[in-house]
Amino acid sequence: MMFLPEGTASPEASIRIPFDNTYASQLSSGVFFEPWQPAAAPAPQLLFFNEPLAINLGLQAPRGESVSTAEELAQIFSGNRLPDGAQPIAQAYAGHQFGHFSPQLGDGRALLVGELLDRQGKRRDLAFKGSGRTPFSRGGDGKAAVGPMLREVLVGECMHALGIPTTRALAVVATGEAVYREQALPGAVLTRIASSHIRVGTFEFFSARRMTAAIKQLFDYTVARHDPHLPDDADRPFAFFHAVCRRQASLLADWTAAGFIHGVMNTDNMVLSGETIDYGPCAFMEAYDPATKFSSIDQHGRYAFGNQPGIAQWNLARLAECLLPLLPNEDEGVQVLSDALEAFPAMYQQAWLMRAAAKLGMAHWAGEGADRGFAQVQAATEHLLKDWLTLLHAGHADYTLSWRYLCDAAQGREDRLRSLFSDTFDQSQLTAWLARWREQLTASGGVDAAGVADAMRRVNPWMIARNASVENALAAASAQGDLQPFKRLMQALQNPFEELDAFADLAAPAPREQAQCYKTFCGT
């Protein structure tokens, strides 16, 4: 990562972005988007620049031969000086927010600046967030504050390091002006990289208006971008829907494995690429409880940890409704889409159990699952997993570290694991479960203890973006202009599977009393 204060220059060179903008060129202006320009930033200052990501995108050469100055980057990624080829547009979309339909949302404080192909030939969106009012702002100021934009960096990079599909932050620039929420806050613009910003809500926008031609145009564009291998025949809508379901099942299983709570799983926050997007009121669960929620606006727990797979299915049902006009025979097609939708829970459960098998030390079984059949892996995992999670819940044990310290237990060292459970917890229950688990490890192949522990440590992280650490870093950056806690946390998050004494304080869960009253906010 690159952190440059104002006035610090790297070797002089201009950053060049090889834009190749298909959304703006292939879809209709005034229908799918509105051309727009970012607001001027009076005194831009570069707070964060993701140099490894820039290299991967082809914006800079390895070893930094083409690194631009901090001042130039601040001008570009504040929107003050857009590179050649940029075509900033505000995208139209609708969305179900907490179950209630809003027919027009759109990019109210964001702009898709353009698209580019990375070094692997994968198409990426480059978009601003917090760049000012657009035609979709609905009375808002279109701005963003430093704290929420740095949160996007921290949590997004944590997810990336954990191997979870995610949008990523390329840059954060302080604008030099205040934004007003409950109080005046320093403003900022985030530059976000995504496989695309096509959402369930994008389809809902045109479905609500019964714009069948636009739905077909959007569908063809989305398939060409994300599923070009699908056959071009009457079954394509069904194959596309199944592909989206499969990506979402995999993503939700990743969230479950990491203890991640999105906090605002509205349909406008589900992108069809299968990436995690919009790190607003998100957080990682500490003490295991399926009812855990942190979002201040989720008063009834609609988007609580244990509800996320069901909400994903609900969102996918809204997408299925949008695809109905594309079906050759609507009556038969509805049944096919319904069958695919009803299969989603099993699809998710399979994905989660395969991850759980690896987390429990049966990675060799999980790897053989395709040949042996899922049912055998399921039978070896399901009861152990259920009882393990019951123990974590009863003992108020930290979710992340319980999995991590289970790796020690594979080699007979149980002290760290046992220390995570509350004083009132009956440790004999854990003793009995560990005995069953070790019997299953032996029955599943007799792999040596050290090998099992090493394999488990590769999938059970030690470090996550702990809520208290994130808040401390954001508060220092926003209130004091001190980026040191942010930089240190960013460094710690780069290697989540490696235990480093220097970051032990950042890996520790917050005191239970503090964690119970923790709340997150959307930052809008």
QUIDAQUI-V300915 format. One record per pair of residues at least 4 apart in sequence whose ideal C-beta (glycine too) atoms are under 6 Angstrom apart, sorted by the first residue. I is the first residue (numbers start at 1). J is the second residue. D is the distance in Angstrom with one decimal. If there is no record, write none. Layout:
BEGIN
i->I j->J d->D
i->I j->J d->D
END
This chain:
BEGIN
i->1 j->490 d->5.8
i->2 j->49 d->4.4
i->2 j->51 d->4.0
i->3 j->487 d->5.6
i->4 j->8 d->4.8
i->4 j->46 d->5.5
i->4 j->70 d->3.8
i->6 j->45 d->4.6
i->8 j->70 d->5.4
i->9 j->69 d->4.4
i->10 j->67 d->4.1
i->13 j->66 d->4.9
i->13 j->68 d->6.0
i->15 j->59 d->5.8
i->15 j->68 d->4.2
i->17 j->83 d->4.6
i->17 j->116 d->6.0
i->18 j->116 d->5.4
i->19 j->85 d->3.5
i->19 j->114 d->3.9
i->19 j->116 d->5.8
i->20 j->115 d->5.6
i->21 j->25 d->5.7
i->21 j->87 d->4.9
i->21 j->114 d->4.8
i->21 j->115 d->5.2
i->22 j->26 d->5.1
i->23 j->27 d->5.7
i->24 j->87 d->4.5
i->24 j->89 d->5.5
i->26 j->221 d->5.9
i->27 j->32 d->4.1
i->28 j->32 d->5.8
i->32 j->92 d->5.9
i->33 j->89 d->4.1
i->33 j->91 d->4.9
i->34 j->90 d->4.9
i->34 j->135 d->4.8
i->35 j->89 d->5.5
i->36 j->88 d->5.8
i->36 j->90 d->4.8
i->36 j->134 d->5.1
i->37 j->88 d->6.0
i->38 j->79 d->2.9
i->38 j->111 d->5.8
i->38 j->128 d->5.8
i->38 j->131 d->3.7
i->38 j->132 d->5.7
i->39 j->132 d->2.8
i->40 j->80 d->5.9
i->41 j->78 d->3.9
i->41 j->80 d->5.6
i->41 j->175 d->3.9
i->42 j->176 d->4.7
i->42 j->177 d->5.4
i->43 j->176 d->2.7
i->44 j->74 d->4.0
i->44 j->78 d->3.7
i->44 j->173 d->5.0
i->45 j->74 d->5.7
i->45 j->174 d->4.5
i->46 j->70 d->4.6
i->46 j->73 d->5.1
i->46 j->74 d->4.3
i->46 j->173 d->5.6
i->47 j->172 d->4.7
i->47 j->174 d->5.5
i->48 j->153 d->5.7
i->48 j->172 d->4.3
i->49 j->73 d->5.7
i->49 j->171 d->5.0
i->50 j->170 d->5.2
i->53 j->168 d->5.7
i->53 j->170 d->5.6
i->54 j->59 d->4.3
i->54 j->60 d->4.6
i->55 j->60 d->5.1
i->55 j->62 d->5.6
i->56 j->118 d->5.6
i->56 j->119 d->5.8
i->57 j->118 d->4.9
i->58 j->119 d->5.2
i->60 j->66 d->4.7
i->60 j->67 d->5.8
i->61 j->65 d->4.4
i->61 j->66 d->4.7
i->68 j->72 d->4.3
i->68 j->73 d->5.2
i->73 j->77 d->5.8
i->74 j->78 d->5.8
i->74 j->173 d->5.1
i->75 j->80 d->4.6
i->75 j->81 d->4.3
i->76 j->81 d->5.7
i->77 j->171 d->4.0
i->77 j->173 d->4.9
i->77 j->191 d->4.8
i->78 j->173 d->4.4
i->78 j->189 d->5.3
i->79 j->128 d->5.9
i->79 j->131 d->5.0
i->82 j->86 d->4.0
i->86 j->113 d->5.1
i->86 j->114 d->5.0
i->87 j->114 d->5.6
i->88 j->111 d->4.4
i->88 j->113 d->5.1
i->89 j->112 d->5.2
i->90 j->107 d->4.0
i->90 j->111 d->5.9
i->90 j->134 d->3.9
i->90 j->136 d->5.6
i->91 j->107 d->5.0
i->91 j->112 d->5.8
i->92 j->106 d->4.9
i->92 j->205 d->5.3
i->93 j->105 d->5.7
i->93 j->106 d->5.7
i->93 j->199 d->5.4
i->93 j->201 d->4.1
i->93 j->202 d->4.4
i->93 j->205 d->5.0
i->93 j->268 d->5.6
i->94 j->103 d->5.1
i->94 j->105 d->5.8
i->94 j->201 d->5.0
i->94 j->204 d->4.2
i->94 j->205 d->4.1
i->94 j->208 d->5.7
i->95 j->102 d->5.7
i->95 j->105 d->5.1
i->95 j->201 d->3.6
i->95 j->266 d->5.2
i->95 j->267 d->4.7
i->95 j->268 d->3.0
i->96 j->101 d->5.2
i->96 j->267 d->4.5
i->97 j->102 d->5.7
i->97 j->266 d->4.5
i->98 j->302 d->5.9
i->103 j->208 d->4.8
i->105 j->268 d->5.4
i->106 j->136 d->2.9
i->107 j->134 d->5.6
i->107 j->136 d->5.5
i->108 j->136 d->4.7
i->108 j->137 d->4.3
i->108 j->138 d->6.0
i->108 j->140 d->5.5
i->109 j->130 d->5.7
i->109 j->142 d->4.0
i->110 j->127 d->5.8
i->110 j->129 d->4.8
i->111 j->128 d->4.7
i->111 j->131 d->5.3
i->112 j->125 d->5.8
i->112 j->127 d->4.8
i->113 j->126 d->5.0
i->113 j->128 d->6.0
i->114 j->126 d->5.7
i->115 j->123 d->5.7
i->115 j->125 d->5.7
i->116 j->124 d->5.8
i->117 j->121 d->5.6
i->117 j->123 d->5.8
i->118 j->122 d->5.1
i->118 j->124 d->5.6
i->124 j->193 d->5.3
i->125 j->194 d->4.6
i->125 j->196 d->5.7
i->125 j->197 d->5.5
i->127 j->192 d->5.0
i->128 j->189 d->5.6
i->129 j->144 d->5.9
i->129 j->190 d->4.3
i->129 j->192 d->5.8
i->130 j->143 d->5.5
i->130 j->144 d->2.7
i->130 j->188 d->5.9
i->130 j->189 d->4.6
i->130 j->190 d->5.9
i->131 j->189 d->5.3
i->132 j->142 d->4.3
i->133 j->137 d->4.4
i->133 j->142 d->3.8
i->137 j->142 d->4.9
i->143 j->179 d->4.3
i->143 j->187 d->5.3
i->144 j->148 d->6.0
i->144 j->149 d->5.4
i->144 j->188 d->5.7
i->145 j->179 d->5.2
i->145 j->185 d->4.0
i->146 j->174 d->5.9
i->146 j->186 d->4.6
i->146 j->188 d->4.4
i->146 j->477 d->5.9
i->146 j->478 d->4.9
i->147 j->474 d->4.2
i->147 j->478 d->4.3
i->148 j->523 d->2.9
i->149 j->172 d->5.0
i->149 j->188 d->4.4
i->149 j->190 d->4.2
i->150 j->474 d->5.7
i->150 j->477 d->5.7
i->150 j->486 d->5.9
i->151 j->279 d->5.8
i->152 j->156 d->5.5
i->152 j->169 d->5.4
i->152 j->190 d->5.5
i->152 j->279 d->4.6
i->153 j->169 d->4.2
i->154 j->465 d->5.2
i->154 j->470 d->5.6
i->155 j->279 d->4.4
i->155 j->282 d->5.8
i->155 j->465 d->5.2
i->156 j->166 d->5.3
i->156 j->168 d->5.2
i->156 j->169 d->5.5
i->156 j->279 d->5.8
i->157 j->493 d->5.8
i->158 j->465 d->4.1
i->158 j->493 d->4.7
i->159 j->164 d->4.3
i->159 j->166 d->4.1
i->159 j->276 d->5.8
i->160 j->166 d->5.4
i->160 j->168 d->5.8
i->161 j->493 d->5.7
i->161 j->494 d->6.0
i->161 j->496 d->5.1
i->162 j->258 d->5.6
i->162 j->496 d->5.8
i->164 j->254 d->4.4
i->165 j->251 d->5.9
i->165 j->274 d->5.5
i->165 j->275 d->4.6
i->166 j->275 d->5.5
i->166 j->276 d->4.3
i->167 j->192 d->5.4
i->167 j->194 d->4.3
i->167 j->275 d->5.5
i->167 j->277 d->4.9
i->168 j->193 d->4.9
i->169 j->190 d->5.9
i->170 j->191 d->4.3
i->170 j->193 d->5.3
i->171 j->191 d->4.3
i->172 j->188 d->5.6
i->172 j->190 d->5.4
i->173 j->189 d->5.1
i->174 j->186 d->5.9
i->174 j->188 d->5.2
i->175 j->187 d->4.1
i->177 j->187 d->5.0
i->178 j->184 d->4.3
i->179 j->185 d->5.4
i->179 j->187 d->4.5
i->180 j->184 d->5.6
i->195 j->273 d->3.9
i->195 j->275 d->5.7
i->196 j->225 d->6.0
i->196 j->273 d->5.3
i->198 j->202 d->5.1
i->198 j->222 d->5.3
i->198 j->272 d->5.2
i->199 j->268 d->5.3
i->199 j->271 d->5.3
i->200 j->267 d->4.1
i->200 j->270 d->4.8
i->200 j->315 d->5.5
i->200 j->318 d->5.7
i->200 j->319 d->4.7
i->201 j->267 d->4.8
i->201 j->268 d->3.5
i->203 j->207 d->5.9
i->203 j->322 d->3.9
i->204 j->208 d->6.0
i->204 j->322 d->6.0
i->206 j->211 d->4.3
i->206 j->214 d->4.3
i->206 j->215 d->4.9
i->207 j->322 d->4.0
i->212 j->325 d->4.5
i->215 j->325 d->5.8
i->219 j->326 d->6.0
i->222 j->226 d->6.0
i->223 j->227 d->5.0
i->223 j->230 d->5.8
i->223 j->240 d->5.6
i->224 j->228 d->5.5
i->226 j->273 d->5.7
i->227 j->240 d->5.8
i->227 j->243 d->5.1
i->230 j->236 d->5.5
i->230 j->239 d->4.8
i->234 j->328 d->4.6
i->235 j->239 d->5.7
i->237 j->323 d->5.0
i->237 j->326 d->4.7
i->238 j->336 d->5.2
i->241 j->340 d->5.7
i->242 j->340 d->5.3
i->244 j->272 d->5.3
i->245 j->316 d->5.8
i->245 j->344 d->5.3
i->247 j->274 d->2.9
i->248 j->312 d->5.1
i->249 j->347 d->4.2
i->249 j->348 d->4.3
i->249 j->351 d->5.0
i->250 j->351 d->5.2
i->251 j->274 d->5.2
i->252 j->308 d->5.9
i->252 j->309 d->5.0
i->252 j->312 d->5.1
i->252 j->348 d->5.5
i->253 j->351 d->3.6
i->253 j->352 d->4.1
i->253 j->355 d->5.5
i->255 j->260 d->4.3
i->256 j->352 d->5.3
i->257 j->355 d->4.6
i->259 j->284 d->5.2
i->259 j->285 d->4.1
i->259 j->399 d->4.3
i->259 j->400 d->5.9
i->260 j->284 d->5.8
i->261 j->283 d->5.4
i->261 j->285 d->6.0
i->261 j->305 d->5.0
i->262 j->282 d->5.4
i->263 j->281 d->3.7
i->263 j->282 d->4.8
i->263 j->295 d->4.0
i->263 j->303 d->5.8
i->264 j->269 d->5.9
i->264 j->280 d->5.5
i->264 j->281 d->5.7
i->265 j->303 d->5.0
i->265 j->311 d->4.8
i->267 j->315 d->4.9
i->267 j->318 d->5.3
i->269 j->277 d->6.0
i->269 j->278 d->4.6
i->270 j->315 d->4.9
i->271 j->275 d->5.7
i->271 j->277 d->5.1
i->280 j->522 d->4.1
i->280 j->523 d->5.5
i->281 j->295 d->3.6
i->281 j->520 d->4.0
i->281 j->521 d->5.8
i->281 j->522 d->5.1
i->283 j->294 d->4.2
i->283 j->467 d->5.1
i->283 j->520 d->5.3
i->284 j->464 d->4.8
i->285 j->292 d->4.8
i->285 j->305 d->5.5
i->285 j->399 d->5.2
i->286 j->398 d->5.4
i->286 j->509 d->4.6
i->286 j->515 d->5.0
i->287 j->396 d->4.6
i->288 j->392 d->3.9
i->288 j->393 d->5.3
i->288 j->399 d->4.4
i->289 j->393 d->6.0
i->290 j->305 d->5.6
i->290 j->306 d->2.9
i->291 j->304 d->5.2
i->292 j->305 d->4.6
i->293 j->298 d->5.2
i->293 j->301 d->4.9
i->293 j->304 d->4.3
i->294 j->518 d->5.9
i->294 j->520 d->4.5
i->295 j->520 d->5.6
i->296 j->519 d->4.7
i->296 j->521 d->5.3
i->298 j->302 d->5.8
i->298 j->303 d->5.1
i->307 j->311 d->5.6
i->309 j->348 d->4.8
i->313 j->344 d->4.7
i->317 j->341 d->5.7
i->320 j->337 d->4.5
i->320 j->341 d->5.8
i->327 j->333 d->3.2
i->329 j->333 d->5.7
i->343 j->347 d->5.7
i->350 j->374 d->5.5
i->353 j->378 d->5.5
i->353 j->381 d->5.2
i->354 j->366 d->5.0
i->356 j->360 d->6.0
i->356 j->381 d->5.5
i->356 j->385 d->4.8
i->357 j->362 d->4.4
i->357 j->365 d->5.7
i->357 j->366 d->4.0
i->357 j->377 d->5.5
i->357 j->381 d->4.6
i->358 j->363 d->4.2
i->358 j->366 d->4.9
i->358 j->459 d->4.8
i->359 j->403 d->5.6
i->359 j->459 d->5.5
i->359 j->460 d->5.6
i->361 j->410 d->5.6
i->361 j->441 d->5.6
i->361 j->452 d->4.4
i->361 j->456 d->4.9
i->362 j->444 d->5.1
i->363 j->455 d->4.7
i->364 j->445 d->5.5
i->365 j->377 d->5.5
i->365 j->380 d->5.9
i->365 j->444 d->5.1
i->366 j->377 d->6.0
i->368 j->372 d->5.0
i->369 j->374 d->5.7
i->369 j->377 d->4.3
i->372 j->376 d->4.8
i->374 j->378 d->5.7
i->378 j->382 d->5.4
i->380 j->444 d->5.9
i->381 j->385 d->5.4
i->384 j->437 d->5.9
i->387 j->433 d->5.8
i->391 j->395 d->5.9
i->391 j->429 d->6.0
i->391 j->430 d->5.9
i->391 j->433 d->6.0
i->392 j->397 d->4.5
i->392 j->402 d->5.4
i->395 j->421 d->3.5
i->395 j->422 d->5.4
i->395 j->425 d->3.8
i->396 j->422 d->4.6
i->397 j->402 d->4.7
i->397 j->420 d->4.4
i->397 j->421 d->5.1
i->398 j->402 d->5.9
i->398 j->420 d->5.3
i->398 j->509 d->4.5
i->400 j->464 d->5.4
i->401 j->405 d->5.7
i->401 j->420 d->5.8
i->402 j->420 d->5.5
i->403 j->460 d->4.2
i->404 j->460 d->4.8
i->404 j->462 d->5.1
i->405 j->416 d->4.3
i->405 j->417 d->3.9
i->407 j->453 d->4.8
i->407 j->456 d->4.2
i->407 j->457 d->4.9
i->407 j->460 d->5.9
i->408 j->413 d->4.1
i->408 j->416 d->5.7
i->409 j->414 d->5.0
i->409 j->417 d->5.3
i->410 j->449 d->5.5
i->410 j->452 d->4.6
i->410 j->453 d->4.2
i->411 j->449 d->4.8
i->411 j->453 d->5.0
i->414 j->418 d->5.5
i->421 j->425 d->4.2
i->440 j->444 d->6.0
i->442 j->446 d->5.6
i->447 j->451 d->5.0
i->447 j->452 d->5.2
i->456 j->460 d->5.4
i->461 j->496 d->4.0
i->461 j->497 d->5.4
i->462 j->499 d->4.8
i->462 j->507 d->5.6
i->463 j->492 d->5.6
i->463 j->496 d->4.3
i->463 j->507 d->5.2
i->465 j->470 d->5.3
i->467 j->518 d->5.4
i->468 j->510 d->4.3
i->469 j->489 d->5.5
i->469 j->506 d->4.9
i->472 j->485 d->5.6
i->473 j->485 d->4.2
i->473 j->486 d->4.3
i->473 j->489 d->4.9
i->474 j->478 d->5.8
i->475 j->479 d->5.5
i->476 j->480 d->5.4
i->476 j->482 d->4.2
i->476 j->485 d->4.7
i->477 j->483 d->5.5
i->477 j->486 d->5.2
i->483 j->487 d->5.6
i->492 j->503 d->4.0
i->492 j->506 d->4.9
i->510 j->514 d->4.5
i->510 j->515 d->4.6
END
